[in-house]
């Protein structure tokens, strides 16, 4: 069987586990969804009718099977607030989250690859210290602190960028930097370590012995092979971008899935919480899957069977 | 010890001292309002200023360190104990038990850490104890993976095989021949774990799902201060700097510890992933 297809099939049990966990989690939330929809003053008859209409009177196992079947068809139920299909609500917000994650990821890579490479190239000198210092500071600055710290100079004092919202391209800058800085710090450390590892490898000595110029050795051999481990971590970090987006979207009122999740939790809109968590987790699994596939493409030595053998 | 590790030790030591001696160090009652002085800027009497209810921000930061310390230490203690036990069991048992454990971990790691913590906190209700539970549900997986991987490698080592050949029972093998060799990597991971848990607690409190008012928490203070960023930036700034200094200190210390113990670490858990040390550093 094609290795990529086999790897994709291996993600299915994880997705099944994720869906199962999400379903039972949501059913543990204290409080009755019917109360949320009708209010506590509703009559008993109305409650029974609505309970039957929502399928909440059925045994839990039956509801679970129904949830799995519907979810597999893209039907995530309806919002308790206004009856809108959950999948439509998420579809409306997903592009904003993907745009934010893509912008943050691109910014992180654009900063981390040159900075990590320069740091390794000038190991032990002030440029290395500066890059390493940036990496540690960036990794220690949580989103919820960095966001307001950026808003203050760039939005409030200088007025260059909007404080919140998603009305223009400029609105994307601060959320993307807030979300991407931590990732760029982590990737900078990783690129530096990987380039240093590569520079001490035998094939670099061979390349130098062949008479290749130092920039060619560095760019074509050391940096290129160092980007392989970066690809792996990038996949993991892309997944955590979806998690970090929850806080960043809240700070900047960015209309994405993360903010929708928190709004759903606040209003106890269980099907919407369920759908959002499921979609974010699936995005995480997909990011990891794509990373594995990209890894295979980038490094033909990688064989799935060997990698997964424990 | 490097300069950054020394700075980390000083920052972490200060954090611990402030948290433990909070009643002695806080100049005011952290819950005492003074509405006539709300949002007052820093002054000699109130070096970090006052919040929207006129409470002393310095005193609230001093007391807020206790929530961070409690969550950081408790989460790591629970996650470390659970993760080590399950990782050892999985690595030593092998077969379907190991496979099942890895699949459970795969499913838990399929959620971004903070998302699962938010979902669990929403289910359990907002409180400090529930934050520890929520973070531990995810936190143990990092330790379990590390311990399992190390156990799989250690059980093939000559000293472990010799001990088994000499008739050592499973508990003797674990406590005398495997666990002592895991202490270094676990200590490094636990150090980064404390930083991750402190950030996660502050994030949950920032979202209203952690420590509940009027109890002081750095994340909740930052969230409240965000609303007054235009008129009173100090309300958000000082709690934010407290989180930053603490996390930076722990990361410096963790880096130093990793270099000192010469530990190679995978990327694990929530918070700052520990990046592997290169062979030529």
Interface residues (C-beta under 8 A of the other chain):
Chain A: X13 X14 X15 X17 X18 X21 X25 X28 X29 X30 X136 X137 X139 X140 X141 X142 X143 X144 X145 X148 X149 X151 X152 X156 X186 X189 X190 X193 X196 X197 X200 X233 X236 X239 X240 X242 X243 X244 X246 X247 X250 X251 X261 X262 X265 X273 X277 X280 X281 X284 X285 X288 X310
Chain B: X4 X98 X102 X103 X104 X106 X107 X108 X110 X111 X112 X113 X114 X115 X118 X119 X120 X122 X123 X125 X152 X195 X199 X202 X203 X206 X207 X209 X219 X222 X223 X225 X226 X229 X230 X233 X236 X237 X240 X243 X244 X247 X248 X251 X252 X255 X267 X272 X273 X275 X276 X277 X278 X279 X280 X281
